[in-house]
């Protein structure tokens, strides 16, 4: 059974940092594009960024310069380093994979507030 489990969310003050992790199990995702989406209250889920198997990254404009996606293929894990966080970054962050079958994690809450 495939599972994506996110962790690392929490409450952080504006300007702070968080590092999210997404650990995949049930199959090898080292050849798949993996990445992150987020959903703010009352808004649709939106793309944050992605990373290919070779490490090439793509980011939403809102994430460029502040967020960094990386991956550890032997660990089947993808990361999202978020710096200079803003209140508008608040939401549930979801890990997903791309391929013939799409998988999603259950999400982790990120709240940016003073």
C-alpha positions in Angstrom: 0.0 0.0 0.0 1.4 3.3 -1.1 1.6 6.1 1.6 2.9 9.6 1.6 3.3 11.0 5.1 4.1 14.7 5.6 5.6 16.1 8.8 7.2 19.2 10.0 4.3 21.6 10.0 3.5 23.9 12.9 3.1 27.5 14.1 5.8 29.9 13.1 6.1 33.7 13.3 6.3 35.8 10.2 9.9 35.8 8.8 10.5 32.4 10.3 11.4 29.0 8.7 10.0 25.5 8.6 11.2 22.4 6.9 8.5 19.9 5.8 9.3 16.3 5.0 7.3 13.8 2.9 8.2 10.2 3.4 6.9 7.8 0.8 6.4 4.0 1.3 5.0 1.1 -0.6 6.9 1.6 -3.8 10.0 3.4 -5.1 9.4 6.9 -6.3 13.0 7.8 -7.2 12.1 8.0 -10.9 9.0 10.1 -10.3 8.5 13.8 -10.1 7.5 14.7 -6.6 6.4 18.0 -5.1 4.2 20.1 -2.9 0.8 21.8 -3.0 -0.9 23.9 -0.4 -4.5 24.9 0.4 -5.4 28.0 2.4 -8.8 28.2 4.1 -11.6 28.8 1.6 -9.2 28.6 -1.4 -8.4 26.0 -4.0 -5.4 23.8 -3.7 -2.4 25.4 -5.4 0.9 24.3 -6.7 4.0 25.2 -4.7 6.8 23.4 -6.4 8.2 20.1 -7.8 11.4 18.2 -8.3 12.4 15.7 -10.9 14.3 12.5 -10.2 17.5 14.2 -11.2 16.9 17.2 -9.0 15.6 19.8 -11.4 13.1 22.1 -9.6 10.1 24.2 -10.6 8.4 26.7 -8.3 5.3 28.8 -8.2 6.0 32.5 -8.3 4.9 32.8 -4.7 7.6 30.3 -3.6 10.6 31.5 -5.7 13.5 32.8 -3.7 12.0 31.7 -0.4 11.3 27.9 -0.7 13.6 25.1 -1.7 12.6 21.6 -2.6 15.1 18.8 -2.3 14.9 15.0 -2.3 16.7 12.0 -0.9 16.0 9.1 -3.3 17.4 6.3 -1.2 15.1 7.5 1.6 12.2 7.9 -0.8 11.7 11.4 0.8 11.1 14.9 -0.5 11.6 18.1 1.5 10.3 21.6 1.4 12.5 24.2 3.1 10.5 27.4 3.7 12.2 30.6 4.7 11.0 34.2 5.2 7.5 32.9 5.8 4.5 35.2 5.5 1.0 35.0 6.9 -0.3 34.2 3.4 1.8 31.0 3.4 -0.7 29.6 6.0 -2.4 26.5 4.9 -2.3 22.7 4.7 0.7 21.5 2.7 0.3 18.4 0.7 2.9 16.1 -0.9 2.1 14.6 -4.2 3.7 12.4 -6.9 3.4 12.6 -10.7 3.1 9.6 -12.9 0.6 7.1 -14.3 -1.0 7.1 -10.8 -1.1 10.2 -8.7 -0.6 9.9 -5.0 -1.3 12.5 -2.3 -0.3 12.7 1.4 -2.8 13.6 4.1 -1.3 17.1 4.6 0.4 19.0 7.3 -0.8 22.3 8.7 1.4 25.4 8.5 0.4 28.5 10.3 2.3 31.7 10.0 1.2 34.2 12.7 2.5 36.5 15.4 
